[in-house]
Amino acid sequence: MTFNPRLAFSLFPALLLAQSPLAAQVPQLNLEQQTALKCSAAFAIVADGQARGNAEAQAWPAMADRGREFFVRSSARIMDETGMNRDQISAALSAEAQKLWDEGTIERVMPGCLMLLDASGI
């Protein structure tokens, strides 16, 4: 089964954009930025699962509001810090979500991401 990033990110409409050829040029991200992207993607996947009633997703805290806010703030911060545009951040988030989905690592990254979410004050 292939992860559908458009479906998962439908809860986060502020950043859902059509992919463009320009999105391929993504700048190098530092560890903090990479982690924020990974957690944003994990929160989107979990939120989508929760909205669909998926039992595995329901085991995590509700992500619809806090996860979305983290997603939006982190994406905006990374765009400000790197000069990435909306297409580039969308492409990076989609790629990270696909990687989490393909590797089946959502369960492994969520505990750390939840700690990051709590530390963010969101």
PyMOL commands that place a pseudoatom at each C-alpha (Angstrom):
pseudoatom trace, name=CA, resn=MET, resi=1, chain=A, elem=C, hetatm=0, pos=[0.000, 0.000, 0.000]
pseudoatom trace, name=CA, resn=THR, resi=2, chain=A, elem=C, hetatm=0, pos=[1.345, 3.438, -0.891]
pseudoatom trace, name=CA, resn=PHE, resi=3, chain=A, elem=C, hetatm=0, pos=[1.003, 6.337, 1.514]
pseudoatom trace, name=CA, resn=ASN, resi=4, chain=A, elem=C, hetatm=0, pos=[-1.046, 9.157, 0.056]
pseudoatom trace, name=CA, resn=PRO, resi=5, chain=A, elem=C, hetatm=0, pos=[0.510, 12.381, 1.399]
pseudoatom trace, name=CA, resn=ARG, resi=6, chain=A, elem=C, hetatm=0, pos=[-2.273, 14.527, -0.020]
pseudoatom trace, name=CA, resn=LEU, resi=7, chain=A, elem=C, hetatm=0, pos=[-4.798, 12.550, 1.996]
pseudoatom trace, name=CA, resn=ALA, resi=8, chain=A, elem=C, hetatm=0, pos=[-2.794, 12.631, 5.215]
pseudoatom trace, name=CA, resn=PHE, resi=9, chain=A, elem=C, hetatm=0, pos=[-2.030, 16.318, 4.920]
pseudoatom trace, name=CA, resn=SER, resi=10, chain=A, elem=C, hetatm=0, pos=[-5.630, 17.217, 4.122]
pseudoatom trace, name=CA, resn=LEU, resi=11, chain=A, elem=C, hetatm=0, pos=[-5.927, 18.081, 7.807]
pseudoatom trace, name=CA, resn=PHE, resi=12, chain=A, elem=C, hetatm=0, pos=[-3.258, 20.697, 7.287]
pseudoatom trace, name=CA, resn=PRO, resi=13, chain=A, elem=C, hetatm=0, pos=[-4.624, 22.794, 4.387]
pseudoatom trace, name=CA, resn=ALA, resi=14, chain=A, elem=C, hetatm=0, pos=[-2.318, 25.747, 4.954]
pseudoatom trace, name=CA, resn=LEU, resi=15, chain=A, elem=C, hetatm=0, pos=[0.546, 23.788, 3.413]
pseudoatom trace, name=CA, resn=LEU, resi=16, chain=A, elem=C, hetatm=0, pos=[-1.167, 21.393, 1.047]
pseudoatom trace, name=CA, resn=LEU, resi=17, chain=A, elem=C, hetatm=0, pos=[-0.040, 22.410, -2.406]
pseudoatom trace, name=CA, resn=ALA, resi=18, chain=A, elem=C, hetatm=0, pos=[0.328, 20.757, -5.769]
pseudoatom trace, name=CA, resn=GLN, resi=19, chain=A, elem=C, hetatm=0, pos=[3.847, 19.513, -6.403]
pseudoatom trace, name=CA, resn=SER, resi=20, chain=A, elem=C, hetatm=0, pos=[5.828, 21.493, -8.922]
pseudoatom trace, name=CA, resn=PRO, resi=21, chain=A, elem=C, hetatm=0, pos=[9.125, 20.771, -10.687]
pseudoatom trace, name=CA, resn=LEU, resi=22, chain=A, elem=C, hetatm=0, pos=[10.672, 23.614, -8.664]
pseudoatom trace, name=CA, resn=ALA, resi=23, chain=A, elem=C, hetatm=0, pos=[10.086, 21.658, -5.445]
pseudoatom trace, name=CA, resn=ALA, resi=24, chain=A, elem=C, hetatm=0, pos=[13.023, 19.361, -6.237]
pseudoatom trace, name=CA, resn=GLN, resi=25, chain=A, elem=C, hetatm=0, pos=[15.610, 21.932, -5.114]
pseudoatom trace, name=CA, resn=VAL, resi=26, chain=A, elem=C, hetatm=0, pos=[15.436, 21.584, -1.325]
pseudoatom trace, name=CA, resn=PRO, resi=27, chain=A, elem=C, hetatm=0, pos=[18.264, 23.135, 0.723]
pseudoatom trace, name=CA, resn=GLN, resi=28, chain=A, elem=C, hetatm=0, pos=[20.256, 21.148, 3.291]
pseudoatom trace, name=CA, resn=LEU, resi=29, chain=A, elem=C, hetatm=0, pos=[18.453, 21.148, 6.646]
pseudoatom trace, name=CA, resn=ASN, resi=30, chain=A, elem=C, hetatm=0, pos=[20.092, 21.044, 10.058]
pseudoatom trace, name=CA, resn=LEU, resi=31, chain=A, elem=C, hetatm=0, pos=[19.210, 18.354, 12.611]
pseudoatom trace, name=CA, resn=GLU, resi=32, chain=A, elem=C, hetatm=0, pos=[16.588, 20.490, 14.363]
pseudoatom trace, name=CA, resn=GLN, resi=33, chain=A, elem=C, hetatm=0, pos=[14.857, 21.276, 11.065]
pseudoatom trace, name=CA, resn=GLN, resi=34, chain=A, elem=C, hetatm=0, pos=[15.000, 17.627, 9.949]
pseudoatom trace, name=CA, resn=THR, resi=35, chain=A, elem=C, hetatm=0, pos=[13.475, 16.521, 13.246]
pseudoatom trace, name=CA, resn=ALA, resi=36, chain=A, elem=C, hetatm=0, pos=[10.709, 19.115, 13.011]
pseudoatom trace, name=CA, resn=LEU, resi=37, chain=A, elem=C, hetatm=0, pos=[9.866, 17.884, 9.497]
pseudoatom trace, name=CA, resn=LYS, resi=38, chain=A, elem=C, hetatm=0, pos=[9.886, 14.254, 10.598]
pseudoatom trace, name=CA, resn=CYS, resi=39, chain=A, elem=C, hetatm=0, pos=[7.626, 14.982, 13.558]
pseudoatom trace, name=CA, resn=SER, resi=40, chain=A, elem=C, hetatm=0, pos=[5.296, 17.152, 11.468]
pseudoatom trace, name=CA, resn=ALA, resi=41, chain=A, elem=C, hetatm=0, pos=[4.919, 14.291, 9.007]
pseudoatom trace, name=CA, resn=ALA, resi=42, chain=A, elem=C, hetatm=0, pos=[4.366, 11.771, 11.814]
pseudoatom trace, name=CA, resn=PHE, resi=43, chain=A, elem=C, hetatm=0, pos=[1.710, 13.998, 13.394]
pseudoatom trace, name=CA, resn=ALA, resi=44, chain=A, elem=C, hetatm=0, pos=[-0.056, 14.340, 10.031]
pseudoatom trace, name=CA, resn=ILE, resi=45, chain=A, elem=C, hetatm=0, pos=[-0.087, 10.579, 9.511]
pseudoatom trace, name=CA, resn=VAL, resi=46, chain=A, elem=C, hetatm=0, pos=[-1.383, 9.926, 13.030]
pseudoatom trace, name=CA, resn=ALA, resi=47, chain=A, elem=C, hetatm=0, pos=[-4.011, 12.682, 12.736]
pseudoatom trace, name=CA, resn=ASP, resi=48, chain=A, elem=C, hetatm=0, pos=[-5.222, 11.193, 9.468]
pseudoatom trace, name=CA, resn=GLY, resi=49, chain=A, elem=C, hetatm=0, pos=[-5.408, 7.751, 11.049]
pseudoatom trace, name=CA, resn=GLN, resi=50, chain=A, elem=C, hetatm=0, pos=[-7.318, 9.140, 14.013]
pseudoatom trace, name=CA, resn=ALA, resi=51, chain=A, elem=C, hetatm=0, pos=[-9.789, 10.882, 11.714]
pseudoatom trace, name=CA, resn=ARG, resi=52, chain=A, elem=C, hetatm=0, pos=[-10.349, 7.530, 9.978]
pseudoatom trace, name=CA, resn=GLY, resi=53, chain=A, elem=C, hetatm=0, pos=[-10.809, 5.669, 13.262]
pseudoatom trace, name=CA, resn=ASN, resi=54, chain=A, elem=C, hetatm=0, pos=[-7.616, 3.622, 12.924]
pseudoatom trace, name=CA, resn=ALA, resi=55, chain=A, elem=C, hetatm=0, pos=[-7.033, 1.753, 16.213]
pseudoatom trace, name=CA, resn=GLU, resi=56, chain=A, elem=C, hetatm=0, pos=[-3.232, 2.168, 16.095]
pseudoatom trace, name=CA, resn=ALA, resi=57, chain=A, elem=C, hetatm=0, pos=[-3.563, 5.920, 15.577]
pseudoatom trace, name=CA, resn=GLN, resi=58, chain=A, elem=C, hetatm=0, pos=[-6.148, 6.184, 18.347]
pseudoatom trace, name=CA, resn=ALA, resi=59, chain=A, elem=C, hetatm=0, pos=[-3.533, 4.923, 20.822]
pseudoatom trace, name=CA, resn=TRP, resi=60, chain=A, elem=C, hetatm=0, pos=[-1.690, 8.263, 20.515]
pseudoatom trace, name=CA, resn=PRO, resi=61, chain=A, elem=C, hetatm=0, pos=[-2.881, 11.601, 21.945]
pseudoatom trace, name=CA, resn=ALA, resi=62, chain=A, elem=C, hetatm=0, pos=[-5.216, 13.539, 19.648]
pseudoatom trace, name=CA, resn=MET, resi=63, chain=A, elem=C, hetatm=0, pos=[-3.191, 15.200, 16.900]
pseudoatom trace, name=CA, resn=ALA, resi=64, chain=A, elem=C, hetatm=0, pos=[-5.833, 17.175, 15.008]
pseudoatom trace, name=CA, resn=ASP, resi=65, chain=A, elem=C, hetatm=0, pos=[-5.206, 20.470, 16.818]
pseudoatom trace, name=CA, resn=ARG, resi=66, chain=A, elem=C, hetatm=0, pos=[-1.787, 20.365, 18.492]
pseudoatom trace, name=CA, resn=GLY, resi=67, chain=A, elem=C, hetatm=0, pos=[-0.218, 18.319, 15.705]
pseudoatom trace, name=CA, resn=ARG, resi=68, chain=A, elem=C, hetatm=0, pos=[-1.564, 20.680, 13.065]
pseudoatom trace, name=CA, resn=GLU, resi=69, chain=A, elem=C, hetatm=0, pos=[-0.305, 23.724, 14.958]
pseudoatom trace, name=CA, resn=PHE, resi=70, chain=A, elem=C, hetatm=0, pos=[3.161, 22.170, 15.335]
pseudoatom trace, name=CA, resn=PHE, resi=71, chain=A, elem=C, hetatm=0, pos=[3.108, 21.294, 11.625]
pseudoatom trace, name=CA, resn=VAL, resi=72, chain=A, elem=C, hetatm=0, pos=[2.212, 24.849, 10.585]
pseudoatom trace, name=CA, resn=ARG, resi=73, chain=A, elem=C, hetatm=0, pos=[4.593, 26.634, 12.958]
pseudoatom trace, name=CA, resn=SER, resi=74, chain=A, elem=C, hetatm=0, pos=[7.510, 24.327, 12.202]
pseudoatom trace, name=CA, resn=SER, resi=75, chain=A, elem=C, hetatm=0, pos=[6.973, 24.589, 8.463]
pseudoatom trace, name=CA, resn=ALA, resi=76, chain=A, elem=C, hetatm=0, pos=[6.796, 28.390, 8.614]
pseudoatom trace, name=CA, resn=ARG, resi=77, chain=A, elem=C, hetatm=0, pos=[9.926, 28.552, 10.785]
pseudoatom trace, name=CA, resn=ILE, resi=78, chain=A, elem=C, hetatm=0, pos=[11.868, 26.283, 8.431]
pseudoatom trace, name=CA, resn=MET, resi=79, chain=A, elem=C, hetatm=0, pos=[10.756, 28.340, 5.438]
pseudoatom trace, name=CA, resn=ASP, resi=80, chain=A, elem=C, hetatm=0, pos=[11.943, 31.517, 7.203]
pseudoatom trace, name=CA, resn=GLU, resi=81, chain=A, elem=C, hetatm=0, pos=[15.261, 29.967, 8.237]
pseudoatom trace, name=CA, resn=THR, resi=82, chain=A, elem=C, hetatm=0, pos=[16.114, 28.345, 4.919]
pseudoatom trace, name=CA, resn=GLY, resi=83, chain=A, elem=C, hetatm=0, pos=[14.371, 30.444, 2.303]
pseudoatom trace, name=CA, resn=MET, resi=84, chain=A, elem=C, hetatm=0, pos=[12.408, 27.393, 1.148]
pseudoatom trace, name=CA, resn=ASN, resi=85, chain=A, elem=C, hetatm=0, pos=[9.149, 28.168, -0.625]
pseudoatom trace, name=CA, resn=ARG, resi=86, chain=A, elem=C, hetatm=0, pos=[5.807, 26.453, -0.039]
pseudoatom trace, name=CA, resn=ASP, resi=87, chain=A, elem=C, hetatm=0, pos=[6.340, 23.937, -2.848]
pseudoatom trace, name=CA, resn=GLN, resi=88, chain=A, elem=C, hetatm=0, pos=[9.718, 22.957, -1.430]
pseudoatom trace, name=CA, resn=ILE, resi=89, chain=A, elem=C, hetatm=0, pos=[8.452, 22.527, 2.138]
pseudoatom trace, name=CA, resn=SER, resi=90, chain=A, elem=C, hetatm=0, pos=[5.480, 20.549, 0.840]
pseudoatom trace, name=CA, resn=ALA, resi=91, chain=A, elem=C, hetatm=0, pos=[7.806, 18.286, -1.140]
pseudoatom trace, name=CA, resn=ALA, resi=92, chain=A, elem=C, hetatm=0, pos=[10.086, 17.785, 1.877]
pseudoatom trace, name=CA, resn=LEU, resi=93, chain=A, elem=C, hetatm=0, pos=[7.132, 16.977, 4.147]
pseudoatom trace, name=CA, resn=SER, resi=94, chain=A, elem=C, hetatm=0, pos=[5.644, 14.579, 1.611]
pseudoatom trace, name=CA, resn=ALA, resi=95, chain=A, elem=C, hetatm=0, pos=[8.974, 12.807, 1.184]
pseudoatom trace, name=CA, resn=GLU, resi=96, chain=A, elem=C, hetatm=0, pos=[9.402, 12.475, 4.946]
pseudoatom trace, name=CA, resn=ALA, resi=97, chain=A, elem=C, hetatm=0, pos=[5.856, 11.155, 5.364]
pseudoatom trace, name=CA, resn=GLN, resi=98, chain=A, elem=C, hetatm=0, pos=[6.406, 8.630, 2.576]
pseudoatom trace, name=CA, resn=LYS, resi=99, chain=A, elem=C, hetatm=0, pos=[9.640, 7.483, 4.216]
pseudoatom trace, name=CA, resn=LEU, resi=100, chain=A, elem=C, hetatm=0, pos=[7.937, 7.049, 7.623]
pseudoatom trace, name=CA, resn=TRP, resi=101, chain=A, elem=C, hetatm=0, pos=[5.116, 5.128, 5.979]
pseudoatom trace, name=CA, resn=ASP, resi=102, chain=A, elem=C, hetatm=0, pos=[7.349, 2.915, 3.823]
pseudoatom trace, name=CA, resn=GLU, resi=103, chain=A, elem=C, hetatm=0, pos=[9.735, 2.087, 6.664]
pseudoatom trace, name=CA, resn=GLY, resi=104, chain=A, elem=C, hetatm=0, pos=[6.942, 1.607, 9.195]
pseudoatom trace, name=CA, resn=THR, resi=105, chain=A, elem=C, hetatm=0, pos=[8.725, 3.814, 11.715]
pseudoatom trace, name=CA, resn=ILE, resi=106, chain=A, elem=C, hetatm=0, pos=[5.850, 5.980, 12.933]
pseudoatom trace, name=CA, resn=GLU, resi=107, chain=A, elem=C, hetatm=0, pos=[5.546, 3.974, 16.157]
pseudoatom trace, name=CA, resn=ARG, resi=108, chain=A, elem=C, hetatm=0, pos=[9.269, 4.418, 16.790]
pseudoatom trace, name=CA, resn=VAL, resi=109, chain=A, elem=C, hetatm=0, pos=[9.413, 8.187, 16.213]
pseudoatom trace, name=CA, resn=MET, resi=110, chain=A, elem=C, hetatm=0, pos=[6.175, 9.240, 17.920]
pseudoatom trace, name=CA, resn=PRO, resi=111, chain=A, elem=C, hetatm=0, pos=[7.421, 9.094, 21.544]
pseudoatom trace, name=CA, resn=GLY, resi=112, chain=A, elem=C, hetatm=0, pos=[10.274, 11.505, 20.795]
pseudoatom trace, name=CA, resn=CYS, resi=113, chain=A, elem=C, hetatm=0, pos=[8.016, 13.666, 18.661]
pseudoatom trace, name=CA, resn=LEU, resi=114, chain=A, elem=C, hetatm=0, pos=[5.490, 13.901, 21.480]
pseudoatom trace, name=CA, resn=MET, resi=115, chain=A, elem=C, hetatm=0, pos=[8.285, 15.077, 23.777]
pseudoatom trace, name=CA, resn=LEU, resi=116, chain=A, elem=C, hetatm=0, pos=[9.203, 17.703, 21.179]
pseudoatom trace, name=CA, resn=LEU, resi=117, chain=A, elem=C, hetatm=0, pos=[5.543, 18.745, 20.916]
pseudoatom trace, name=CA, resn=ASP, resi=118, chain=A, elem=C, hetatm=0, pos=[5.306, 19.148, 24.693]
pseudoatom trace, name=CA, resn=ALA, resi=119, chain=A, elem=C, hetatm=0, pos=[8.576, 21.116, 24.782]
pseudoatom trace, name=CA, resn=SER, resi=120, chain=A, elem=C, hetatm=0, pos=[7.249, 23.425, 22.051]
pseudoatom trace, name=CA, resn=GLY, resi=121, chain=A, elem=C, hetatm=0, pos=[4.522, 24.699, 24.368]
pseudoatom trace, name=CA, resn=ILE, resi=122, chain=A, elem=C, hetatm=0, pos=[1.842, 24.027, 21.772]
for i in range(1, 122): cmd.bond("trace and resi %d" % i, "trace and resi %d" % (i + 1))
show_as sticks, trace
zoom trace
